Amino acid sequence: MRMYTLSEISSLLTKASHTKVYSMQRIWSWCQNEGLRYETIPKAVRGVAYKPIWIREDELKRFLQVKGLDYETIFAD
């Protein structure tokens, strides 16, 4: 299962929206206030990041579906 950083999620959602900008801070607020589950990135694989966390793809898709966003379009290859 793929893991996504806040930056990757922000980019995916913003590209898919065409009218809204989804900042890393907004995604982080979903984690803090709305129950989007995340994991701390191990020190061995950390890079430069706003917050050293990542989110499992299945958890992200579930959360986006609950929020009413079209996750199938967002994750289309």
Backbone bond lengths (Angstrom), bond angles and torsions (degrees), N, CA, C in turn:
res aa  C-N    CA-C-N  psi(-1)  N-CA   C-N-CA  omega(-1)  CA-C   N-CA-C  phi
1 M - - - 1.454 - - 1.527 108.67 -
2 R 1.295 116.20 132.93 1.460 122.38 -178.87 1.516 110.85 -74.43
3 M 1.326 115.69 147.58 1.457 123.04 176.37 1.531 107.84 -114.05
4 Y 1.327 116.40 140.37 1.461 122.13 -178.68 1.520 110.62 -120.31
5 T 1.333 116.56 137.74 1.462 121.52 174.13 1.524 108.87 -84.53
6 L 1.319 116.15 168.67 1.466 120.13 177.57 1.524 111.00 -58.14
7 S 1.315 116.73 -40.51 1.459 121.30 179.97 1.526 111.74 -62.34
8 E 1.312 117.00 -44.10 1.465 120.89 179.39 1.526 111.31 -64.58
9 I 1.326 116.56 -42.00 1.465 120.31 179.44 1.518 110.38 -65.39
10 S 1.321 116.18 -43.67 1.459 121.06 178.23 1.531 110.81 -57.24
11 S 1.313 116.58 -45.78 1.469 121.08 179.62 1.523 112.05 -64.98
12 L 1.333 116.79 -45.74 1.469 120.72 179.75 1.527 111.70 -58.02
13 L 1.332 116.07 -49.16 1.462 120.32 -176.60 1.522 112.06 -68.00
14 T 1.329 116.98 -39.98 1.463 120.75 179.96 1.526 110.62 -65.58
15 K 1.327 117.72 -43.01 1.469 121.08 178.30 1.521 111.48 -63.74
16 A 1.309 117.03 -38.68 1.466 120.95 -178.53 1.521 112.27 -73.93
17 S 1.324 117.89 -26.08 1.460 121.58 -173.98 1.524 113.23 -79.12
18 H 1.299 118.33 -46.47 1.467 124.84 -176.51 1.526 113.09 70.23
19 T 1.327 119.66 -14.82 1.469 121.13 179.45 1.521 112.93 -126.22
20 K 1.317 118.55 -18.59 1.463 122.01 -178.69 1.516 110.22 -118.39
21 V 1.329 114.51 150.26 1.456 120.93 172.93 1.523 107.24 -108.01
22 Y 1.311 116.00 124.15 1.460 121.70 178.43 1.528 108.07 -103.95
23 S 1.314 116.81 104.39 1.463 121.21 -178.13 1.528 110.74 -79.84
24 M 1.329 114.61 162.38 1.459 119.34 175.88 1.526 110.04 -62.92
25 Q 1.326 116.96 -34.25 1.461 121.02 178.27 1.528 111.18 -63.55
26 R 1.324 116.60 -37.73 1.468 120.26 178.29 1.529 110.42 -65.16
27 I 1.329 116.79 -44.31 1.464 120.61 178.87 1.531 109.66 -63.26
28 W 1.329 116.90 -41.62 1.462 121.01 178.23 1.529 110.57 -62.57
29 S 1.327 117.57 -38.04 1.474 119.86 178.24 1.530 110.39 -65.32
30 W 1.334 117.80 -33.01 1.467 120.26 174.59 1.531 109.70 -61.77
31 C 1.331 116.01 -39.21 1.470 120.09 178.61 1.524 110.59 -65.43
32 Q 1.308 116.60 -44.61 1.464 121.09 -176.25 1.521 113.03 -74.76
33 N 1.328 117.28 -40.13 1.461 120.63 -168.65 1.524 115.75 -110.10
34 E 1.342 117.35 -21.06 1.462 119.06 -172.33 1.524 113.88 -120.58
35 G 1.309 116.74 6.61 1.459 119.48 171.76 1.517 117.12 86.83
36 L 1.334 118.43 14.13 1.466 119.67 174.70 1.528 107.30 -70.31
37 R 1.326 116.11 116.91 1.464 120.80 -175.03 1.523 111.21 -80.79
38 Y 1.310 115.32 141.81 1.461 122.23 -178.40 1.520 110.13 -139.97
39 E 1.331 114.99 168.10 1.457 122.22 176.29 1.518 108.05 -128.69
40 T 1.320 116.09 147.33 1.456 120.46 175.84 1.526 108.66 -73.75
41 I 1.311 116.02 135.16 1.463 120.68 178.09 1.528 108.11 -73.05
42 P 1.327 117.96 128.70 1.470 119.90 178.74 1.530 111.13 -59.18
43 K 1.310 116.63 147.34 1.470 121.43 -177.49 1.517 112.17 -56.76
44 A 1.320 118.06 -31.28 1.463 121.68 -177.31 1.525 112.90 -66.06
45 V 1.335 118.43 -23.56 1.463 120.38 -178.14 1.530 112.95 -117.47
46 R 1.304 117.04 10.18 1.463 119.59 -179.86 1.518 110.92 -70.89
47 G 1.309 114.62 145.66 1.450 122.06 172.31 1.515 107.27 -128.54
48 V 1.293 116.46 -160.11 1.455 120.25 176.13 1.517 107.30 -77.11
49 A 1.319 116.16 124.41 1.459 119.51 -177.41 1.523 109.83 -153.79
50 Y 1.319 115.37 155.49 1.462 121.57 175.77 1.523 109.70 -62.42
51 K 1.292 117.33 -50.53 1.466 124.85 174.84 1.525 106.24 -135.02
52 P 1.319 118.37 133.58 1.471 120.12 -178.75 1.534 111.99 -79.19
53 I 1.331 115.03 66.53 1.464 120.24 178.93 1.520 109.28 -132.83
54 W 1.325 114.73 161.17 1.455 120.13 170.73 1.509 108.92 -142.73
55 I 1.329 113.89 163.13 1.458 120.82 -173.48 1.527 108.05 -128.77
56 R 1.320 115.50 133.03 1.470 120.43 179.09 1.525 109.97 -65.69
57 E 1.317 115.70 143.69 1.460 121.32 -178.88 1.527 112.15 -58.76
58 D 1.325 118.10 -43.40 1.463 119.62 -178.81 1.526 111.85 -65.45
59 E 1.325 117.30 -37.32 1.471 121.31 177.01 1.529 110.33 -66.67
60 L 1.327 116.32 -42.14 1.463 120.70 179.68 1.527 110.90 -63.11
61 K 1.320 117.44 -44.81 1.467 121.01 179.04 1.523 111.24 -62.07
62 R 1.337 116.85 -42.70 1.462 120.77 178.14 1.526 110.55 -60.74
63 F 1.326 116.49 -45.85 1.459 121.40 -178.33 1.531 111.15 -64.38
64 L 1.332 116.84 -44.22 1.469 120.33 -179.94 1.523 111.14 -64.13
65 Q 1.319 117.00 -36.34 1.465 120.82 177.39 1.528 110.08 -63.84
66 V 1.324 117.37 -43.52 1.465 121.82 177.99 1.527 110.38 -61.89
67 K 1.340 117.48 -36.77 1.467 122.04 179.36 1.526 112.12 -75.84
68 G 1.321 117.52 -7.64 1.456 121.00 178.49 1.517 114.42 85.92
69 L 1.329 117.14 15.93 1.461 121.00 178.35 1.526 109.21 -91.47
70 D 1.318 116.26 147.96 1.465 121.79 -177.52 1.529 109.84 -81.36
71 Y 1.319 116.56 84.28 1.461 120.77 -175.50 1.523 112.42 -66.19
72 E 1.334 118.42 -26.26 1.468 120.28 -179.99 1.529 110.68 -65.90
73 T 1.319 117.09 -38.67 1.463 121.06 176.87 1.523 110.40 -69.97
74 I 1.316 116.71 -40.30 1.463 121.57 -178.26 1.524 110.71 -62.22
75 F 1.327 117.61 -39.55 1.454 121.54 -176.13 1.527 113.19 -100.94
76 A 1.319 117.97 13.60 1.469 120.61 177.51 1.522 109.51 -66.20
77 D 1.311 116.43 136.49 1.480 120.62 -179.68 1.490 111.81 -83.47
